[in-house]
Every structure is written in structure tokens, then in C-alpha cells.
Amino acid sequence: MNAYVERLIGSIRRECCDRILVTGQRHLHRVLTEYIDHYNNGRSHQGHGMALRAPDDDVAVLRFPTQIDQIRRRQRLGGLLNEYHPAA
């Protein structure tokens, strides 16, 4: 359990807090809330069989590289984090 917490804290520090000047407790809470939402929902996770998938992906579908105009980017934390989704 301790290793999982250390990994999460290291990710928060490297990917978030080392790149943002936090100006107060409210700002830190907002930044961490946004980052945790991205960490749990917006990024790909390694699942069974080492396949990278987002949490809401259909497990029966293997996604191949797609056309660039069919991908949309969503920036979070002022562009520090990027999430990519299929175009609607």
C-alpha cells in the first residue's frame, strides 16, 4: 500500500506541483482537485495485458492510430495537462 501512495505523491509532485507556483491553500486545493480528476479519469491507464486504455473505453475494441482531425485535445491546469478524446 505504501508504494502506491509514494507513486501517487511522486506523480503529483513531478507532473503538477513542481510546475505551478501555488499561492495559497485554496489554490493548492483547486490544483490538486483538478490533477486528481485528470489522474483518475483523463489519462490512459495500463490495464490487463499492458494495453493502454482510458477508464471509459470499451474493452472489446482495440483502437488503432486515427486521423489527426478526429482527435480533440482538452487542456487542464492552464495547459499543463492535456487530455485527448475522439472528435464528436
Phi and psi restraints in degrees (value plus and minus 20) as a CYANA .aco file:
   2 ASN   PHI     -82.2   -42.2
   2 ASN   PSI     -56.5   -16.5
   3 ALA   PHI     -84.9   -44.9
   3 ALA   PSI     -56.7   -16.7
   4 TYR   PHI     -85.9   -45.9
   4 TYR   PSI     -61.5   -21.5
   5 VAL   PHI     -87.1   -47.1
   5 VAL   PSI     -62.4   -22.4
   6 GLU   PHI     -82.1   -42.1
   6 GLU   PSI     -58.7   -18.7
   7 ARG   PHI     -83.5   -43.5
   7 ARG   PSI     -65.2   -25.2
   8 LEU   PHI     -83.3   -43.3
   8 LEU   PSI     -66.2   -26.2
   9 ILE   PHI     -83.4   -43.4
   9 ILE   PSI     -61.1   -21.1
  10 GLY   PHI     -82.5   -42.5
  10 GLY   PSI     -61.1   -21.1
  11 SER   PHI     -84.4   -44.4
  11 SER   PSI     -63.2   -23.2
  12 ILE   PHI     -80.3   -40.3
  12 ILE   PSI     -65.5   -25.5
  13 ARG   PHI     -84.4   -44.4
  13 ARG   PSI     -71.0   -31.0
  14 ARG   PHI     -87.8   -47.8
  14 ARG   PSI     -66.2   -26.2
  15 GLU   PHI    -108.4   -68.4
  15 GLU   PSI     -34.2     5.8
  16 CYS   PHI    -150.1  -110.1
  16 CYS   PSI     -88.5   -48.5
  17 CYS   PHI     -89.3   -49.3
  17 CYS   PSI     -48.7    -8.7
  18 ASP   PHI     -91.8   -51.8
  18 ASP   PSI     -33.8     6.2
  19 ARG   PHI    -132.3   -92.3
  19 ARG   PSI     -20.8    19.2
  20 ILE   PHI    -147.9  -107.9
  20 ILE   PSI     115.2   155.2
  21 LEU   PHI    -105.6   -65.6
  21 LEU   PSI      87.0   127.0
  22 VAL   PHI    -102.9   -62.9
  22 VAL   PSI     108.9   148.9
  23 THR   PHI    -122.3   -82.3
  23 THR   PSI     -24.3    15.7
  24 GLY   PHI     156.3   196.3
  24 GLY   PSI     158.4   198.4
  25 GLN   PHI     -85.7   -45.7
  25 GLN   PSI     -62.9   -22.9
  26 ARG   PHI     -82.7   -42.7
  26 ARG   PSI     -61.1   -21.1
  27 HIS   PHI     -84.5   -44.5
  27 HIS   PSI     -63.9   -23.9
  28 LEU   PHI     -80.6   -40.6
  28 LEU   PSI     -63.6   -23.6
  29 HIS   PHI     -81.0   -41.0
  29 HIS   PSI     -63.4   -23.4
  30 ARG   PHI     -84.8   -44.8
  30 ARG   PSI     -63.8   -23.8
  31 VAL   PHI     -84.1   -44.1
  31 VAL   PSI     -65.7   -25.7
  32 LEU   PHI     -87.4   -47.4
  32 LEU   PSI     -57.6   -17.6
  33 THR   PHI     -82.4   -42.4
  33 THR   PSI     -64.9   -24.9
  34 GLU   PHI     -84.5   -44.5
  34 GLU   PSI     -62.5   -22.5
  35 TYR   PHI     -86.7   -46.7
  35 TYR   PSI     -63.9   -23.9
  36 ILE   PHI     -83.0   -43.0
  36 ILE   PSI     -58.3   -18.3
  37 ASP   PHI     -82.8   -42.8
  37 ASP   PSI     -63.2   -23.2
  38 HIS   PHI     -83.8   -43.8
  38 HIS   PSI     -63.4   -23.4
  39 TYR   PHI     -81.7   -41.7
  39 TYR   PSI     -60.8   -20.8
  40 ASN   PHI    -106.3   -66.3
  40 ASN   PSI     -50.7   -10.7
  41 ASN   PHI    -139.8   -99.8
  41 ASN   PSI     -53.8   -13.8
  42 GLY   PHI    -111.6   -71.6
  42 GLY   PSI     -40.4    -0.4
  43 ARG   PHI    -124.1   -84.1
  43 ARG   PSI     142.8   182.8
  44 SER   PHI     -93.9   -53.9
  44 SER   PSI     127.7   167.7
  45 HIS   PHI    -140.5  -100.5
  45 HIS   PSI     127.2   167.2
  46 GLN   PHI    -102.4   -62.4
  46 GLN   PSI     100.2   140.2
  47 GLY   PHI    -126.6   -86.6
  47 GLY   PSI    -178.7  -138.7
  48 HIS   PHI     -83.4   -43.4
  48 HIS   PSI     119.9   159.9
  49 GLY   PHI      55.7    95.7
  49 GLY   PSI      -4.7    35.3
  50 MET   PHI      40.0    80.0
  50 MET   PSI       5.6    45.6
  51 ALA   PHI    -106.0   -66.0
  51 ALA   PSI     113.5   153.5
  52 LEU   PHI    -104.2   -64.2
  52 LEU   PSI     103.0   143.0
  53 ARG   PHI    -164.9  -124.9
  53 ARG   PSI     129.6   169.6
  54 ALA   PHI    -100.9   -60.9
  54 ALA   PSI     138.1   178.1
  55 PRO   PHI     -78.4   -38.4
  55 PRO   PSI     -49.9    -9.9
  56 ASP   PHI    -117.6   -77.6
  56 ASP   PSI      -9.9    30.1
  57 ASP   PHI     -93.0   -53.0
  57 ASP   PSI     125.9   165.9
  58 ASP   PHI     -92.5   -52.5
  58 ASP   PSI     104.9   144.9
  59 VAL   PHI     -90.9   -50.9
  59 VAL   PSI     -37.8     2.2
  60 ALA   PHI    -104.9   -64.9
  60 ALA   PSI     -27.1    12.9
  61 VAL   PHI    -128.8   -88.8
  61 VAL   PSI     106.4   146.4
  62 LEU   PHI    -118.4   -78.4
  62 LEU   PSI      95.7   135.7
  63 ARG   PHI    -106.0   -66.0
  63 ARG   PSI     107.4   147.4
  64 PHE   PHI    -114.8   -74.8
  64 PHE   PSI     144.5   184.5
  65 PRO   PHI     -74.1   -34.1
  65 PRO   PSI     119.2   159.2
  66 THR   PHI    -137.6   -97.6
  66 THR   PSI     148.2   188.2
  67 GLN   PHI     -82.8   -42.8
  67 GLN   PSI     124.1   164.1
  68 ILE   PHI     -83.1   -43.1
  68 ILE   PSI     -50.9   -10.9
  69 ASP   PHI     -98.5   -58.5
  69 ASP   PSI     -22.6    17.4
  70 GLN   PHI    -122.4   -82.4
  70 GLN   PSI      -9.9    30.1
  71 ILE   PHI    -137.9   -97.9
  71 ILE   PSI     114.6   154.6
  72 ARG   PHI    -136.6   -96.6
  72 ARG   PSI     118.2   158.2
  73 ARG   PHI    -124.0   -84.0
  73 ARG   PSI     116.1   156.1
  74 ARG   PHI    -137.1   -97.1
  74 ARG   PSI     100.6   140.6
  75 GLN   PHI    -110.8   -70.8
  75 GLN   PSI     120.3   160.3
  76 ARG   PHI    -148.4  -108.4
  76 ARG   PSI     134.1   174.1
  77 LEU   PHI      34.3    74.3
  77 LEU   PSI      27.6    67.6
  78 GLY   PHI      47.2    87.2
  78 GLY   PSI       6.7    46.7
  79 GLY   PHI      75.7   115.7
  79 GLY   PSI     -21.0    19.0
  80 LEU   PHI     -87.6   -47.6
  80 LEU   PSI     -56.4   -16.4
  81 LEU   PHI    -136.9   -96.9
  81 LEU   PSI     123.8   163.8
  82 ASN   PHI    -145.8  -105.8
  82 ASN   PSI     117.9   157.9
  83 GLU   PHI    -142.4  -102.4
  83 GLU   PSI     120.6   160.6
  84 TYR   PHI    -138.4   -98.4
  84 TYR   PSI     113.5   153.5
  85 HIS   PHI    -156.0  -116.0
  85 HIS   PSI     133.8   173.8
  86 PRO   PHI     -83.9   -43.9
  86 PRO   PSI     125.2   165.2
  87 ALA   PHI     -87.6   -47.6
  87 ALA   PSI     128.1   168.1
